[in-house]
Amino acid sequence: MSTKGPKRPMTAFFYFLQENRNRIKHEGEKLKPTELTSKAGEEWRGMNDEQRAKYNELAKIDKNRFDQEKKMRENMPIRRKKEGNEEKKKEGKEEKKKEEKEEKKKEEKEEENGASEQDE
């Protein structure tokens, strides 16, 4: 299960859109995604309750799934981060910066030595 929680339930309209997207897409000229969704919305608004029943039932089932997953999540014990992990990460970052500084100093020193040898 994701740390963000359960996936939100789909609406009846989105089930309708999912099922009819290809049909609507191929009926008309080349449609942009927003135009396709608008056309589907027009069809959806023209449907009666009997025609929408199938999609409303799918949405109801998905809503029940969401509610169950949400309830399960609320009942799960909270996992706490191990203490000290943040400190270890911080120490590691500081150590890495220190190493980078030392490496940069070595490179500068080598460049200085190389330049002074060429002058001689």
Distance bins in CASP14 RR format, pairs under 12 A and 6 or more apart:
PFRMAT RR
TARGET T0000
AUTHOR 0000-0000-0000
RMODE 2
METHOD distances of the structure
MODEL  1
1 7 0 0 0 0 1 0 0 0 0 0 0
1 68 0 0 0 0 0 1 0 0 0 0 0
1 69 1 0 0 1 0 0 0 0 0 0 0
1 70 0 0 0 0 0 1 0 0 0 0 0
1 72 0 0 0 0 1 0 0 0 0 0 0
1 73 1 0 0 1 0 0 0 0 0 0 0
1 76 0 0 0 0 1 0 0 0 0 0 0
1 79 0 0 0 0 0 1 0 0 0 0 0
2 8 0 0 0 0 0 1 0 0 0 0 0
2 69 0 0 0 0 1 0 0 0 0 0 0
2 73 0 0 0 0 1 0 0 0 0 0 0
3 73 0 0 0 0 1 0 0 0 0 0 0
3 76 0 0 0 0 0 1 0 0 0 0 0
3 78 0 0 0 0 0 1 0 0 0 0 0
3 79 0 0 0 0 1 0 0 0 0 0 0
4 69 0 0 0 0 0 1 0 0 0 0 0
4 70 0 0 0 0 0 1 0 0 0 0 0
4 73 0 0 0 0 0 1 0 0 0 0 0
5 66 0 0 0 0 1 0 0 0 0 0 0
5 69 1 0 0 1 0 0 0 0 0 0 0
5 70 1 0 0 1 0 0 0 0 0 0 0
5 71 0 0 0 0 0 1 0 0 0 0 0
5 72 0 0 0 0 0 1 0 0 0 0 0
5 73 1 0 1 0 0 0 0 0 0 0 0
5 74 0 0 0 0 0 1 0 0 0 0 0
5 76 0 0 0 0 0 1 0 0 0 0 0
6 62 0 0 0 0 0 1 0 0 0 0 0
6 63 0 0 0 0 0 1 0 0 0 0 0
6 64 0 0 0 0 0 1 0 0 0 0 0
6 65 1 0 0 1 0 0 0 0 0 0 0
6 66 1 0 1 0 0 0 0 0 0 0 0
6 67 0 0 0 0 1 0 0 0 0 0 0
6 68 0 0 0 0 1 0 0 0 0 0 0
6 69 1 1 0 0 0 0 0 0 0 0 0
6 70 1 0 1 0 0 0 0 0 0 0 0
6 71 0 0 0 0 1 0 0 0 0 0 0
6 72 0 0 0 0 1 0 0 0 0 0 0
6 73 1 0 0 1 0 0 0 0 0 0 0
6 74 0 0 0 0 0 1 0 0 0 0 0
6 76 0 0 0 0 0 1 0 0 0 0 0
7 62 0 0 0 0 1 0 0 0 0 0 0
7 63 0 0 0 0 0 1 0 0 0 0 0
7 65 0 0 0 0 1 0 0 0 0 0 0
7 66 1 0 0 1 0 0 0 0 0 0 0
7 69 1 0 0 1 0 0 0 0 0 0 0
7 70 0 0 0 0 0 1 0 0 0 0 0
7 73 0 0 0 0 0 1 0 0 0 0 0
8 14 0 0 0 0 0 1 0 0 0 0 0
8 59 0 0 0 0 0 1 0 0 0 0 0
8 62 0 0 0 0 1 0 0 0 0 0 0
8 63 0 0 0 0 1 0 0 0 0 0 0
8 65 0 0 0 0 0 1 0 0 0 0 0
8 66 1 0 0 1 0 0 0 0 0 0 0
8 67 0 0 0 0 0 1 0 0 0 0 0
8 69 0 0 0 0 0 1 0 0 0 0 0
8 70 0 0 0 0 1 0 0 0 0 0 0
9 15 0 0 0 0 0 1 0 0 0 0 0
9 58 0 0 0 0 1 0 0 0 0 0 0
9 59 1 0 0 1 0 0 0 0 0 0 0
9 60 0 0 0 0 1 0 0 0 0 0 0
9 61 0 0 0 0 1 0 0 0 0 0 0
9 62 1 0 1 0 0 0 0 0 0 0 0
9 63 1 0 1 0 0 0 0 0 0 0 0
9 64 0 0 0 0 1 0 0 0 0 0 0
9 65 1 0 0 1 0 0 0 0 0 0 0
9 66 1 0 1 0 0 0 0 0 0 0 0
9 67 0 0 0 0 1 0 0 0 0 0 0
9 68 0 0 0 0 0 1 0 0 0 0 0
9 69 0 0 0 0 1 0 0 0 0 0 0
9 70 0 0 0 0 1 0 0 0 0 0 0
10 16 0 0 0 0 0 1 0 0 0 0 0
10 17 0 0 0 0 1 0 0 0 0 0 0
10 18 1 0 0 1 0 0 0 0 0 0 0
10 19 0 0 0 0 0 1 0 0 0 0 0
10 55 0 0 0 0 1 0 0 0 0 0 0
10 56 0 0 0 0 0 1 0 0 0 0 0
10 58 1 0 0 1 0 0 0 0 0 0 0
10 59 1 0 0 1 0 0 0 0 0 0 0
10 60 0 0 0 0 0 1 0 0 0 0 0
10 61 0 0 0 0 1 0 0 0 0 0 0
10 62 1 0 1 0 0 0 0 0 0 0 0
10 63 0 0 0 0 1 0 0 0 0 0 0
10 65 0 0 0 0 0 1 0 0 0 0 0
10 66 0 0 0 0 1 0 0 0 0 0 0
11 17 0 0 0 0 1 0 0 0 0 0 0
11 18 0 0 0 0 0 1 0 0 0 0 0
11 41 0 0 0 0 0 1 0 0 0 0 0
11 44 0 0 0 0 0 1 0 0 0 0 0
11 52 0 0 0 0 0 1 0 0 0 0 0
11 55 0 0 0 0 1 0 0 0 0 0 0
11 56 0 0 0 0 1 0 0 0 0 0 0
11 58 0 0 0 0 1 0 0 0 0 0 0
11 59 1 0 1 0 0 0 0 0 0 0 0
11 60 0 0 0 0 0 1 0 0 0 0 0
11 62 0 0 0 0 1 0 0 0 0 0 0
11 63 0 0 0 0 1 0 0 0 0 0 0
11 66 0 0 0 0 0 1 0 0 0 0 0
12 18 0 0 0 0 0 1 0 0 0 0 0
12 19 0 0 0 0 0 1 0 0 0 0 0
12 41 0 0 0 0 0 1 0 0 0 0 0
12 44 0 0 0 0 1 0 0 0 0 0 0
12 47 0 0 0 0 0 1 0 0 0 0 0
12 49 0 0 0 0 0 1 0 0 0 0 0
12 51 0 0 0 0 0 1 0 0 0 0 0
12 52 1 0 0 1 0 0 0 0 0 0 0
12 53 0 0 0 0 1 0 0 0 0 0 0
12 54 0 0 0 0 1 0 0 0 0 0 0
12 55 1 0 1 0 0 0 0 0 0 0 0
12 56 1 0 1 0 0 0 0 0 0 0 0
12 57 0 0 0 0 1 0 0 0 0 0 0
12 58 1 0 0 1 0 0 0 0 0 0 0
12 59 1 0 1 0 0 0 0 0 0 0 0
12 60 0 0 0 0 1 0 0 0 0 0 0
12 61 0 0 0 0 0 1 0 0 0 0 0
12 62 0 0 0 0 1 0 0 0 0 0 0
12 63 0 0 0 0 0 1 0 0 0 0 0
13 19 0 0 0 0 0 1 0 0 0 0 0
13 20 0 0 0 0 0 1 0 0 0 0 0
13 21 0 0 0 0 0 1 0 0 0 0 0
13 37 0 0 0 0 1 0 0 0 0 0 0
13 40 1 0 0 1 0 0 0 0 0 0 0
13 41 1 0 0 1 0 0 0 0 0 0 0
13 42 0 0 0 0 0 1 0 0 0 0 0
13 43 0 0 0 0 0 1 0 0 0 0 0
13 44 1 0 1 0 0 0 0 0 0 0 0
13 45 0 0 0 0 1 0 0 0 0 0 0
13 46 0 0 0 0 0 1 0 0 0 0 0
13 47 0 0 0 0 0 1 0 0 0 0 0
13 52 0 0 0 0 1 0 0 0 0 0 0
13 55 1 0 0 1 0 0 0 0 0 0 0
13 56 0 0 0 0 1 0 0 0 0 0 0
13 58 0 0 0 0 0 1 0 0 0 0 0
13 59 0 0 0 0 1 0 0 0 0 0 0
14 20 0 0 0 0 0 1 0 0 0 0 0
14 21 0 0 0 0 0 1 0 0 0 0 0
14 37 0 0 0 0 1 0 0 0 0 0 0
14 40 0 0 0 0 1 0 0 0 0 0 0
14 41 0 0 0 0 0 1 0 0 0 0 0
14 44 0 0 0 0 0 1 0 0 0 0 0
14 55 0 0 0 0 1 0 0 0 0 0 0
14 56 0 0 0 0 0 1 0 0 0 0 0
14 58 0 0 0 0 1 0 0 0 0 0 0
14 59 1 0 0 1 0 0 0 0 0 0 0
14 62 0 0 0 0 1 0 0 0 0 0 0
15 21 0 0 0 0 0 1 0 0 0 0 0
15 40 0 0 0 0 0 1 0 0 0 0 0
15 44 0 0 0 0 0 1 0 0 0 0 0
15 52 0 0 0 0 1 0 0 0 0 0 0
15 53 0 0 0 0 0 1 0 0 0 0 0
15 54 0 0 0 0 1 0 0 0 0 0 0
15 55 1 0 1 0 0 0 0 0 0 0 0
15 56 0 0 0 0 1 0 0 0 0 0 0
15 57 0 0 0 0 1 0 0 0 0 0 0
15 58 1 0 1 0 0 0 0 0 0 0 0
15 59 1 0 0 1 0 0 0 0 0 0 0
15 60 0 0 0 0 0 1 0 0 0 0 0
15 61 0 0 0 0 1 0 0 0 0 0 0
15 62 0 0 0 0 1 0 0 0 0 0 0
15 63 0 0 0 0 0 1 0 0 0 0 0
16 23 0 0 0 0 0 1 0 0 0 0 0
16 24 0 0 0 0 0 1 0 0 0 0 0
16 37 0 0 0 0 0 1 0 0 0 0 0
16 39 0 0 0 0 0 1 0 0 0 0 0
16 40 1 0 0 1 0 0 0 0 0 0 0
16 41 0 0 0 0 1 0 0 0 0 0 0
16 42 0 0 0 0 0 1 0 0 0 0 0
16 43 1 0 0 1 0 0 0 0 0 0 0
16 44 1 0 1 0 0 0 0 0 0 0 0
16 45 0 0 0 0 0 1 0 0 0 0 0
16 46 0 0 0 0 0 1 0 0 0 0 0
16 47 0 0 0 0 1 0 0 0 0 0 0
16 51 0 0 0 0 1 0 0 0 0 0 0
16 52 1 0 0 1 0 0 0 0 0 0 0
16 53 0 0 0 0 0 1 0 0 0 0 0
16 54 0 0 0 0 1 0 0 0 0 0 0
16 55 1 0 1 0 0 0 0 0 0 0 0
16 56 0 0 0 0 1 0 0 0 0 0 0
16 57 0 0 0 0 0 1 0 0 0 0 0
16 58 0 0 0 0 1 0 0 0 0 0 0
16 59 0 0 0 0 1 0 0 0 0 0 0
17 23 0 0 0 0 0 1 0 0 0 0 0
17 24 0 0 0 0 1 0 0 0 0 0 0
17 25 0 0 0 0 0 1 0 0 0 0 0
17 33 0 0 0 0 0 1 0 0 0 0 0
17 36 0 0 0 0 1 0 0 0 0 0 0
17 37 1 0 0 1 0 0 0 0 0 0 0
17 38 0 0 0 0 0 1 0 0 0 0 0
17 39 0 0 0 0 0 1 0 0 0 0 0
17 40 1 0 1 0 0 0 0 0 0 0 0
17 41 1 0 0 1 0 0 0 0 0 0 0
17 42 0 0 0 0 0 1 0 0 0 0 0
17 43 0 0 0 0 1 0 0 0 0 0 0
17 44 1 0 0 1 0 0 0 0 0 0 0
17 55 0 0 0 0 1 0 0 0 0 0 0
17 58 0 0 0 0 0 1 0 0 0 0 0
17 59 0 0 0 0 0 1 0 0 0 0 0
18 24 0 0 0 0 0 1 0 0 0 0 0
18 37 0 0 0 0 0 1 0 0 0 0 0
18 40 0 0 0 0 1 0 0 0 0 0 0
18 55 0 0 0 0 1 0 0 0 0 0 0
18 58 0 0 0 0 1 0 0 0 0 0 0
18 59 0 0 0 0 0 1 0 0 0 0 0
18 62 0 0 0 0 0 1 0 0 0 0 0
19 40 0 0 0 0 0 1 0 0 0 0 0
19 43 0 0 0 0 0 1 0 0 0 0 0
19 44 0 0 0 0 0 1 0 0 0 0 0
19 54 0 0 0 0 1 0 0 0 0 0 0
19 55 1 0 0 1 0 0 0 0 0 0 0
19 58 0 0 0 0 1 0 0 0 0 0 0
20 26 0 0 0 0 0 1 0 0 0 0 0
20 27 0 0 0 0 1 0 0 0 0 0 0
20 36 0 0 0 0 1 0 0 0 0 0 0
20 37 0 0 0 0 0 1 0 0 0 0 0
20 39 0 0 0 0 1 0 0 0 0 0 0
20 40 1 0 0 1 0 0 0 0 0 0 0
20 41 0 0 0 0 0 1 0 0 0 0 0
20 42 0 0 0 0 0 1 0 0 0 0 0
20 43 1 0 0 1 0 0 0 0 0 0 0
20 44 0 0 0 0 1 0 0 0 0 0 0
20 47 0 0 0 0 0 1 0 0 0 0 0
20 51 0 0 0 0 0 1 0 0 0 0 0
20 54 0 0 0 0 0 1 0 0 0 0 0
20 55 0 0 0 0 1 0 0 0 0 0 0
21 27 0 0 0 0 0 1 0 0 0 0 0
21 31 0 0 0 0 0 1 0 0 0 0 0
21 33 0 0 0 0 1 0 0 0 0 0 0
21 36 1 0 0 1 0 0 0 0 0 0 0
21 37 0 0 0 0 1 0 0 0 0 0 0
21 39 0 0 0 0 0 1 0 0 0 0 0
21 40 1 0 0 1 0 0 0 0 0 0 0
21 41 0 0 0 0 0 1 0 0 0 0 0
21 43 0 0 0 0 0 1 0 0 0 0 0
22 28 0 0 0 0 0 1 0 0 0 0 0
22 31 0 0 0 0 0 1 0 0 0 0 0
22 36 0 0 0 0 1 0 0 0 0 0 0
22 40 0 0 0 0 0 1 0 0 0 0 0
23 31 0 0 0 0 0 1 0 0 0 0 0
23 36 0 0 0 0 0 1 0 0 0 0 0
23 39 0 0 0 0 0 1 0 0 0 0 0
23 40 0 0 0 0 1 0 0 0 0 0 0
23 43 0 0 0 0 1 0 0 0 0 0 0
24 31 1 0 0 1 0 0 0 0 0 0 0
24 33 0 0 0 0 0 1 0 0 0 0 0
24 35 0 0 0 0 1 0 0 0 0 0 0
24 36 1 0 1 0 0 0 0 0 0 0 0
24 37 0 0 0 0 1 0 0 0 0 0 0
24 38 0 0 0 0 0 1 0 0 0 0 0
24 39 1 0 1 0 0 0 0 0 0 0 0
24 40 1 0 1 0 0 0 0 0 0 0 0
24 41 0 0 0 0 1 0 0 0 0 0 0
24 42 0 0 0 0 1 0 0 0 0 0 0
24 43 1 0 0 1 0 0 0 0 0 0 0
24 44 0 0 0 0 0 1 0 0 0 0 0
25 31 1 0 0 1 0 0 0 0 0 0 0
25 32 0 0 0 0 0 1 0 0 0 0 0
25 33 0 0 0 0 1 0 0 0 0 0 0
25 35 0 0 0 0 0 1 0 0 0 0 0
25 36 1 0 1 0 0 0 0 0 0 0 0
25 37 0 0 0 0 0 1 0 0 0 0 0
25 39 0 0 0 0 1 0 0 0 0 0 0
25 40 0 0 0 0 1 0 0 0 0 0 0
26 36 0 0 0 0 0 1 0 0 0 0 0
26 39 0 0 0 0 0 1 0 0 0 0 0
27 36 0 0 0 0 0 1 0 0 0 0 0
27 39 0 0 0 0 1 0 0 0 0 0 0
27 40 0 0 0 0 0 1 0 0 0 0 0
27 43 0 0 0 0 0 1 0 0 0 0 0
28 35 0 0 0 0 1 0 0 0 0 0 0
28 36 0 0 0 0 1 0 0 0 0 0 0
28 39 0 0 0 0 1 0 0 0 0 0 0
29 35 0 0 0 0 1 0 0 0 0 0 0
29 36 0 0 0 0 0 1 0 0 0 0 0
29 39 0 0 0 0 0 1 0 0 0 0 0
30 36 0 0 0 0 1 0 0 0 0 0 0
31 37 0 0 0 0 1 0 0 0 0 0 0
31 38 0 0 0 0 1 0 0 0 0 0 0
31 39 1 0 0 1 0 0 0 0 0 0 0
31 40 0 0 0 0 0 1 0 0 0 0 0
32 38 0 0 0 0 1 0 0 0 0 0 0
32 39 0 0 0 0 0 1 0 0 0 0 0
33 39 0 0 0 0 0 1 0 0 0 0 0
33 40 0 0 0 0 0 1 0 0 0 0 0
34 40 0 0 0 0 0 1 0 0 0 0 0
34 41 0 0 0 0 0 1 0 0 0 0 0
35 41 0 0 0 0 0 1 0 0 0 0 0
35 42 0 0 0 0 0 1 0 0 0 0 0
36 42 0 0 0 0 0 1 0 0 0 0 0
36 43 0 0 0 0 0 1 0 0 0 0 0
37 43 0 0 0 0 0 1 0 0 0 0 0
37 44 0 0 0 0 0 1 0 0 0 0 0
38 44 0 0 0 0 0 1 0 0 0 0 0
38 45 0 0 0 0 0 1 0 0 0 0 0
39 45 0 0 0 0 0 1 0 0 0 0 0
39 46 0 0 0 0 0 1 0 0 0 0 0
40 46 0 0 0 0 0 1 0 0 0 0 0
40 47 0 0 0 0 0 1 0 0 0 0 0
40 55 0 0 0 0 0 1 0 0 0 0 0
41 47 0 0 0 0 1 0 0 0 0 0 0
41 52 0 0 0 0 0 1 0 0 0 0 0
43 51 0 0 0 0 1 0 0 0 0 0 0
43 52 0 0 0 0 0 1 0 0 0 0 0
43 55 0 0 0 0 0 1 0 0 0 0 0
44 51 0 0 0 0 1 0 0 0 0 0 0
44 52 1 0 0 1 0 0 0 0 0 0 0
44 55 0 0 0 0 1 0 0 0 0 0 0
44 56 0 0 0 0 0 1 0 0 0 0 0
45 51 0 0 0 0 0 1 0 0 0 0 0
45 52 0 0 0 0 0 1 0 0 0 0 0
46 52 0 0 0 0 1 0 0 0 0 0 0
47 53 0 0 0 0 1 0 0 0 0 0 0
47 54 0 0 0 0 0 1 0 0 0 0 0
47 55 0 0 0 0 1 0 0 0 0 0 0
47 56 0 0 0 0 0 1 0 0 0 0 0
48 56 0 0 0 0 0 1 0 0 0 0 0
49 55 0 0 0 0 0 1 0 0 0 0 0
49 56 0 0 0 0 1 0 0 0 0 0 0
49 57 0 0 0 0 0 1 0 0 0 0 0
50 56 0 0 0 0 0 1 0 0 0 0 0
52 58 0 0 0 0 0 1 0 0 0 0 0
52 59 0 0 0 0 1 0 0 0 0 0 0
52 60 0 0 0 0 0 1 0 0 0 0 0
53 59 0 0 0 0 0 1 0 0 0 0 0
53 60 0 0 0 0 0 1 0 0 0 0 0
54 60 0 0 0 0 0 1 0 0 0 0 0
54 61 0 0 0 0 0 1 0 0 0 0 0
55 61 0 0 0 0 0 1 0 0 0 0 0
55 62 0 0 0 0 0 1 0 0 0 0 0
56 62 0 0 0 0 0 1 0 0 0 0 0
56 63 0 0 0 0 0 1 0 0 0 0 0
57 63 0 0 0 0 0 1 0 0 0 0 0
57 64 0 0 0 0 0 1 0 0 0 0 0
58 64 0 0 0 0 0 1 0 0 0 0 0
58 65 0 0 0 0 0 1 0 0 0 0 0
59 65 0 0 0 0 0 1 0 0 0 0 0
59 66 0 0 0 0 0 1 0 0 0 0 0
60 66 0 0 0 0 0 1 0 0 0 0 0
60 67 0 0 0 0 0 1 0 0 0 0 0
61 67 0 0 0 0 0 1 0 0 0 0 0
61 68 0 0 0 0 0 1 0 0 0 0 0
62 68 0 0 0 0 0 1 0 0 0 0 0
62 69 0 0 0 0 0 1 0 0 0 0 0
63 69 0 0 0 0 0 1 0 0 0 0 0
63 70 0 0 0 0 0 1 0 0 0 0 0
64 70 0 0 0 0 0 1 0 0 0 0 0
64 71 0 0 0 0 0 1 0 0 0 0 0
65 71 0 0 0 0 0 1 0 0 0 0 0
65 72 0 0 0 0 0 1 0 0 0 0 0
66 72 0 0 0 0 0 1 0 0 0 0 0
66 73 0 0 0 0 0 1 0 0 0 0 0
67 73 0 0 0 0 0 1 0 0 0 0 0
67 74 0 0 0 0 0 1 0 0 0 0 0
68 74 0 0 0 0 0 1 0 0 0 0 0
68 75 0 0 0 0 0 1 0 0 0 0 0
69 75 0 0 0 0 0 1 0 0 0 0 0
69 76 0 0 0 0 0 1 0 0 0 0 0
70 76 0 0 0 0 0 1 0 0 0 0 0
81 87 0 0 0 0 0 1 0 0 0 0 0
81 88 0 0 0 0 0 1 0 0 0 0 0
81 89 0 0 0 0 0 1 0 0 0 0 0
82 88 0 0 0 0 1 0 0 0 0 0 0
82 89 0 0 0 0 0 1 0 0 0 0 0
84 90 0 0 0 0 1 0 0 0 0 0 0
84 91 0 0 0 0 1 0 0 0 0 0 0
85 91 0 0 0 0 0 1 0 0 0 0 0
85 92 0 0 0 0 0 1 0 0 0 0 0
86 92 0 0 0 0 0 1 0 0 0 0 0
86 93 0 0 0 0 0 1 0 0 0 0 0
87 93 0 0 0 0 0 1 0 0 0 0 0
87 94 0 0 0 0 0 1 0 0 0 0 0
88 94 0 0 0 0 0 1 0 0 0 0 0
88 95 0 0 0 0 0 1 0 0 0 0 0
89 95 0 0 0 0 0 1 0 0 0 0 0
89 96 0 0 0 0 0 1 0 0 0 0 0
90 96 0 0 0 0 0 1 0 0 0 0 0
90 97 0 0 0 0 0 1 0 0 0 0 0
91 97 0 0 0 0 0 1 0 0 0 0 0
91 98 0 0 0 0 0 1 0 0 0 0 0
92 98 0 0 0 0 1 0 0 0 0 0 0
92 99 0 0 0 0 1 0 0 0 0 0 0
92 100 0 0 0 0 0 1 0 0 0 0 0
93 99 0 0 0 0 0 1 0 0 0 0 0
93 100 0 0 0 0 0 1 0 0 0 0 0
94 100 0 0 0 0 0 1 0 0 0 0 0
94 101 0 0 0 0 0 1 0 0 0 0 0
95 101 0 0 0 0 0 1 0 0 0 0 0
95 102 0 0 0 0 0 1 0 0 0 0 0
96 102 0 0 0 0 0 1 0 0 0 0 0
96 103 0 0 0 0 0 1 0 0 0 0 0
97 103 0 0 0 0 0 1 0 0 0 0 0
97 104 0 0 0 0 0 1 0 0 0 0 0
98 104 0 0 0 0 0 1 0 0 0 0 0
98 105 0 0 0 0 0 1 0 0 0 0 0
99 105 0 0 0 0 0 1 0 0 0 0 0
99 106 0 0 0 0 0 1 0 0 0 0 0
100 106 0 0 0 0 0 1 0 0 0 0 0
100 107 0 0 0 0 0 1 0 0 0 0 0
101 107 0 0 0 0 0 1 0 0 0 0 0
101 108 0 0 0 0 0 1 0 0 0 0 0
102 108 0 0 0 0 0 1 0 0 0 0 0
102 109 0 0 0 0 0 1 0 0 0 0 0
103 109 0 0 0 0 0 1 0 0 0 0 0
103 110 0 0 0 0 0 1 0 0 0 0 0
104 110 0 0 0 0 0 1 0 0 0 0 0
104 111 0 0 0 0 0 1 0 0 0 0 0
105 111 0 0 0 0 0 1 0 0 0 0 0
105 112 0 0 0 0 0 1 0 0 0 0 0
106 112 0 0 0 0 0 1 0 0 0 0 0
106 113 0 0 0 0 0 1 0 0 0 0 0
107 113 0 0 0 0 0 1 0 0 0 0 0
107 114 0 0 0 0 0 1 0 0 0 0 0
108 114 0 0 0 0 0 1 0 0 0 0 0
108 115 0 0 0 0 0 1 0 0 0 0 0
109 115 0 0 0 0 0 1 0 0 0 0 0
109 116 0 0 0 0 0 1 0 0 0 0 0
110 116 0 0 0 0 0 1 0 0 0 0 0
110 117 0 0 0 0 0 1 0 0 0 0 0
111 117 0 0 0 0 0 1 0 0 0 0 0
111 118 0 0 0 0 0 1 0 0 0 0 0
112 118 0 0 0 0 0 1 0 0 0 0 0
112 119 0 0 0 0 0 1 0 0 0 0 0
113 119 0 0 0 0 0 1 0 0 0 0 0
113 120 0 0 0 0 0 1 0 0 0 0 0
114 120 0 0 0 0 1 0 0 0 0 0 0
END
